[in-house]
Each structure stands twice: as structure tokens, then as C-alpha cells.
Amino acid sequence: MKRKLIVAVSVAGMLAGVAACGNGDDGKATADAGPKEITVWVMDGSAPKAWIEEVNKEFSAKHPGVTVKVEEQKWTGIQEKVTTALSENTPPDVLELGNTQTAGYAVTGGLADLTKDKAKLGADAWQKSMLASAEVDGKLYSAPWYAANRVVIYDKKAFEKAGVTPPKTRDEWIAGLEKLKAADPASQPIYLPGQSWYVLAGLIWDEGGDLAVKDGGKWKGGLGTPQAASAMEFYKKLQSFSTAPKDKDEANPQQSTDIVPKGGVASWIGLGWEAGGAEKALKEAGKEADFGYFPIPGKTADKTSTVFLGGSNLAVAERSKNKELAKEWLALAAGKDQMTKYAAETKGALLPNQAGANFTPAPGSFAEAMGKAGVNGKITPVTAGWANVETEPNPIKEFMTKVLKGEDAAKAGADADKEIANRINK
């Protein structure tokens, strides 16, 4: 499955557009009052055709005469489309939402409160790391569906030539990069742009810090802390082995298709679709693609580094005219049986919402490394205002570039925290 996982986008306009949803009578119609049809919105590339047909077949068997209309959406422009749909009287009944978007729609009244439906939905089995993005202030507004995280992708031949094996700790990682540099001075031991903030987030979490924390009724940034400074110090050490620009992220230029296929890169950090894209580009160029994979190492061998989990949730629209039927469809789609089939259908490229549904990946595969790392996954702060933080110019990225270019981490972090607080509390 080669598509980019959604990342948060600005919620400007979302709050005003969806706030009109509220809890009016027109949003309280029951399944019996509505037409015997429910509409499900899924994103392009998320739901394999065979799997969605299986879910609908099971649902229809339990609800004869009820039709499920599945509409595939594109990520481009989806925020505006969802905002508009949730403010109308006939929205889709079930929607796929990016996990960093969910809170924004929940706090404005656009999503149904599913807290009392936890048992029916099987919430006790869901991965706690994924569940965090589905809840706001202790209430459940969606079911986690799938997630994915980054791992280290490496050139097996380059590692073999340097006598390097996949490391288990940060110290072993640095020692391996030193060997790679000595074995081939003309190559990059690791390609790591200065603004790969998803990687930095994991390092900050490893140190016990966070990108932002709640302080009373307000949020404040977490980059001007000793924990963030320590994480940035290690990031700077990693980045010193790379010739990647200090003021660009992994998508500018796109590392998987614009950098790695040119050669001279012994390792890099990426998602599954990026690994697949690099393999395809190398083969099209007549080059061999022989990658290995390992989780980003932790501080000690007993635990891999914390990683950012990007993914999607499934929610029910507050104004759905078929809320009970929508919840039952959601319970099927997010339940163990169908999630097991989903994981198998996607061949482990994505992590299902519960450990009991995990696909057993091939030894040495990207999916195996991702699964090991995903156990220690986290997401960005769960608040509607977080999406504002990620809009460009991203203050986290600017903080990273400043430190990499020599500015004191505490000062750069304090400046970034002011901007984060200004944005996140809007």
C-alpha cells in the first residue's frame, strides 16, 4: 500500500464550519427513522476492495435490506469536504479521519460520542497507543483503525562491507555509522534531513518530554526543556553523518525517490510506502534494491525508540440519520475478526488496531521491524489546536534548523514554545 499517511493540517475554518453541528434534534434521528442505507467514507488506498466487501457482506447478513454505500475519497481537500459534510443534515454515516484530525472534529460537535458504546465496539482490545487519538477529555469519538511508523532502512551490501549489523542501542547505532563512514567516505552513513521532526518527536518522548503539555487550562510548548535539548543533541549527532540539508524535511526533496535511488546512501529513516517507492525507483533505473530494516534503537537494548504513529480512525457523524446502524458497521470493521483479515489483506504494511489481529510478517521484512517499533508508538498532543502547530512555517522544524546551525537549544526551544503556545491555544 503505497500512499502517504495523513498528517495534521490547519484547522482554520474547521471550528467554525463544524460547530453548527451541535446536538440538535435533526442529529438525533434513529436508524429506524432513516433510509435503509448507510454511507461510509474511506480514503483512497485505505480499504482493500476484498476486505470492504467482506465487511459489508457480514453486515448485510445481520441487517437484511440495509445497503452500505462506500464512497472513496481523496486526501487532497478532504478537510474542507469533511467539515462541510459534518455541518449538513445528511452527512456520511461513517467516516475515516486522520488520527491527528479527529480531535478537531470532535470538539466542534461533528462526531457522535461513542463512550457508552465502548463494550459494543470492543474498545478493551484496542492498542492503547492508538486509542489516545480517538479520545478527547475522556470521551470516545472514534475507533482507531490502523497506524504505521518509521523504521531504519539500510543497504545490506553497505552494512556488510563495513562489518555493521543492525544495532540494538543508540550507542551501537552511532558506532555503526562511524564504521560505515570509515568504510566508504564518499557515501552517507545515514541520510537525515535537518527537519525530520517525526524522528525528533520520538527522541523527545524517549527523554520523558513532549512537544507540548497542558498547563492548567492552556497548552505550552515543550521544546525549551532539558529533555528536548537532550533529544536534539542526539539528533544533531545523527545528522552529522549526513550531507542532507539542515533546513529541509524528508519530503523536500523526497528522500525515497529523489535521493536514495541515486546511490551513496547506506541508511535512512522512512515509512513502508517510502521503502517500496525507493525499491521501484532503483529497479526502474536498472539498479539492485536490497534493503534491510530495523527499529530506531532505544537508549537501552530492552526497548526500541518511541515512534510517531500516523494513521486513521473511523468515526460516526453526529448528524447521521442511521446512528445505531453506523455504530454496528463500525463495530464489525474495527473488531478482531475483520481487523485480522485487514492485516492479512494489507500484508502487514499497516498496524491493525489490536495486537490480536496482527499479521505475521516475513522475517527481516519492513512489516516485522515496524511491528516491533509500533509497540512503543505515540501520537502528537490530542487537541484541536495541534493542527495549527504543523502548518508552515512549522516551529518545530525551525527549532531543529536553528540548533543544527549552532544556536543554543534552550534559546531556540524557548522561541519555538512561544509560537507553539500561540498556535495550539487558538
N, C-alpha and C positions, 0 to 999 in steps of 0.2 A: 504494500500500500504506500504509494509514493506521493504524499502530499504534506504540506506543512501544517503542523498543528496550530490551531488558533492561538494568538497571543492577545493580550488585552488591548483594546482600542479606546479612544476617548469616549467618555460617557456624556459629553456635552450634547444636549438635546434628548438624551435617553430619559433623564429625570423628568423633564417637562412633558415629554411625549407619552410616557407610560403612566405617570402619576394620575392621569384621568381614569385609569382602570378602576382603582378603588375597590370597594366591596359592594357595589350597587346591586339591586335586585336582578338586573339583566345579566349579572355574572353568576347568579345563584341557581340557574336552571339546572334541573337534574337530567340524567341520561334519558329517563322516560319521556321528558318533555321535548327533547330534541330529536332530530332525524336519526335514523338508524345507520349512521355513518360517522366515523371519526377520521380526522385528518392528522397525519403525522408528518412533521417536517424533519428531514435528516439532511446532513450536509454531504456535498459531493465527496465520494470516497470513503465515507464513514461506515455505511451499512452494505456489506456484500449482498448481492441480489438473492442468492440462495438462502442466506440467513434470514433476511427480512421476509421472504416468502414463507419460511418455516415458522417464524413468529406469528405471522398473520393467519396461517393455516391452523395453528393451535388455538389462537384467539377466536377464530370463526367457529371452530368446533365447540367452543364453550358458549358462544353467543351467536346462534344461528340467525341469519337475516341481517346481521350487522356487518357493514362493509368498512374496510380500513383503506383509506386513500393515502398513499405515501407520496409525498412531493419532495423531490431532491432540490436542495438549494445550493447556491454558490457562496463561498466565503466573502467575496468582494461585495461590499454594500450590504452585508447581512445585518449589521447593527441597525441601520435605518429601517430595513424591512421588518425586522422583528419588533422594533419599537412601535412602528405603525400598526402592525398586526395585533399586538397586545392591547392597543388602545381602541380597537374596533369591537363591535358586538359579536362578530363571528370569526374569532381567531382560530388558528390551528389548535387542535386539542392537546397534542403532544409536540414539544419542540426540542431539538438538540441545540444546546448552548455551549459555547466555550467555557471551560471551568473558571476562567478569570472574569467572565462576563456575568455569571449567574447572580452574584450579589447585587449588581446594579439593577437588574430587572426585578429582583425580589423585594428590595427596599421601596420600590415605587408602586408596589401592588400589582404588578403584572403577572406574577406567578402564584399558583394555588399553594396554600400552606398544607404540607403533607405530613406534618408532625404526628397527627393521630393515625396516620396510615403506615407508620414505620413497620409494624409487625406484618401487615399485608404485603408490603414491598420487600420484606426480607432484609431490612437495614442492618440487623445484627451481624450479617455475614460480610458486609462491605468493608473494604480496606479503609482503615482509619485515616490514612494519608489522603485518600481520595474523598472521603466523606466530608472533610473540612471545607471543601469548596462548595458543598451542597447545602450548608447550614449558615444561617445568619442569626446572631443573637439567640442561639439555642433552638431555633426553629428550622425544620427541614423544608426546603423549597425545590429540591430536585433529587434525582437518583444519580450517583456517579455512574458513568458508563465505561469509559476506557481512558487510559493515560499512556504516556510514553516519556522516556527520559534519555538523556545523552550518556554516551559511554566513550571511552577512548578507542579510536580506530587506528590500527597500526599496520605498517607494511611488514609482512612476515620476513621477507628477504633482508630488509634493512636491519631488523632486530636480530636475525640470525647472524648476519655479518658482524655485528657489534657485540655478539655474545650476550644479548639482553633478553630476559624473559619477563612476562607480564608481572609488574610489581604489585605488592600487597599493601605497601605503606607509602606515605608521601616521601620519606627519606629514600626508599628504594626507587621510587619514581625519578627523583632528581638524579640519583646515581646512574640510573639507566640512560637518562638524557645526556649526561656527561659522556658516557661511553659512546653513544650514538654520534655525538659531536666530534669525538676523537676519531671514530672510525670513518667518518665522511664529513670533513669540514665544510664542503660545498653544499651540503644538504641541511634542511631544517630538522632538528630532532623532534620538534613539535611545531605545528602551525597554530598559533593562538593570537587572534586579533586583540587589540587593546580593550575593546568594548564588548567582549562576550560576557555580558552581565549575568546571564543564567548560570554560567560556571561560577562566577564570583558569589552569587547568592548561596550556592551550596557550600562554599568555603566559609562564608559568614555564619551559616547555620551550624557548621561543624564547630565553630568557635563559641557557640552559645548565643550568638547575636541574631539580629533580624534586620530586614530592610526598613521596617517601620514598626513601631509599637504603639499601643494605645496608652495614653496618659490621662486618666480621668475620662472626660467626655471627648477628648481630642486625640488625634494621632500626631506622632512626631517621628521624624526620620531617625534611622539607626546607623547612619554611616559615619558619624562623628564619634564613634565609640572605639575603645581599645580592641574589641572583638573584630570590628570591620577593618581596623588598621592592621591587625594581625593577618586577617584573611587576604587583604590587599598586598601585604608583604610577600605572602607565598605566591599569589597570582603574579606579582612582579618577577619573582624568581623563575616561575614557569615561562613567562613571556620573554625573558631574556634569552631563551633558547630559540626564539622565533624572529624572523625578519618581517613578520606581518605588521601592518601599520598600527600605531598606537591610538589612532583616532577613528578607527573603523570597527564595525562588528563583523560577525561571521557571514552575513548576507551581502556585504558590500566591500569587496567583491564576494560572490557566492563561493564559499570555500570548496564545496563538493564538486562543482562543475568548472569553476574558473581557475582554481589554484591547484588542487590535488592532481587532476589529470595531467598537468604539465610536468609532474615528477619533482623529485627533490624534497619530498615531504615524508618523513619517517612515521609521523603520527599526528593525529588531530582529534578534536572532540566534536562529536556530532550525533544526530538522530538517525533512525533507521532509514528514512527516505533519503537522507543525505548519503549514507553509505551506498545505497542502491544507485543513486544518481552518479556517484563517483565511479562505481564499477561499470556502469553503462557507458559513461564518457570515455573511460580508459579503453574499453573493448572496441568502441567505435573508432578510436584513434590507433587501433592495432597494438595496444599495449596490454600487458598482463595485469590483472587485478587480483591480488592475493592478500586479502585483509584478514587480520585477526582482531579480536575485541576483548577489552577488559573494563570492568567498572572503574570509575575515577577512584583512586586509592584514598583511604581514610588516614587519619593520623596514626592509627594502630591497625594491625593485621586482622583484628577480630571484627572490624566494622568498615564497610566501604563508605566513601564520602556521601554526605547528604546531596540529593539531586532535586532539581526543579521538575515537578510533574506537570506536563502540559497535557490537556485532554478535553473531553467533553462530558456534559451531564445531560440527562433527559428530564424535562420539566413539563408540568401541566399548566396550561393557561388559566388564569383566574376567571376569565370570562367564557371559558369553554361551556357549551350547552350540554356537553356529554361528559361531565367531570368524572363520574364514577366509572364509566366505560374506559375513559382515558387512563385512570389510575390502574385499572385491571390490565390494560395493554402494557403500561409501564412496568407493572409487577412481573409480567411474563418476560418482557425484553431484558429487564435488569436482574432477573432471577438466575439461580445457579445453572439450571439446565440449559437455558438459551445462551447464557454467558459462556458456558463450556463450549457450546457449538460455535459461538462467535470467535472465541480464542483459537479454535482449531481452523476455522474458515480463514482467519487472517494470519494463520501460521506463526503466531507468537509475535507478530510485528507490533502489536499493541497489547498493553496490560489490561486484563479484564478487571471489573470492579471488586472481585473477590478471589482470594487465594485458591479457594477450592475449585475454581474454574480455569486455572492456569493451564495453558498448553505446554506440553513437554517439548522444549526446543531441542534442536540438534546440538550435540556437544561442540563448543567452540563457535557457535553462531552469535550473531548480534543479539538475537532474542534472548539467548541464555545470559549474556552479560547484562542486558537491560533488566531482565527479571531479578537478577541478584542485586543490582543497584536500586531498583524501584522500591524495594522493601524499605529503604531509607529516604523515601521521597517526601517532599513538602511542596506547598504552593505559596504564592505571594500573599500578603495580608488580605484577609477576606473583608473587604469593604468596598462600597460602590465607588468611592473616590480613588481607589488604587489605579483604575484605568487611566486617570488623568496623569499619573506619575509616568506612565510609559509613553506618553506622547512626546514627539520630538520637539525641541532637544531634550532628550532623556537625561535627567540629573544624575542618574546612576552611571551612565556612560561617561558623562562629563567628569565625574569624580574619578573614574578609573584612568581616563586620559591624563588628567592633571597629575595624579600620583605617579604614573608611569613616566611622565616627563619631568619629574623631580620635585613636585610640590609636596609639602608636608601633608600626610594623610589626615591628621586631625583637623587641620585648617580646611582642606578640600572637603572633608566629610561634613564639617560644620556648615559650610556654604551650601552643600547639597541638601542637608537636612532642612534648611530654611525653605528651599524650593519644594522639597517633598511635602513638608507640612502645609505649605500654601496650596499645593495641588490636591493632596489627599483629603483635606478637610472641606473641600468645596462640595 
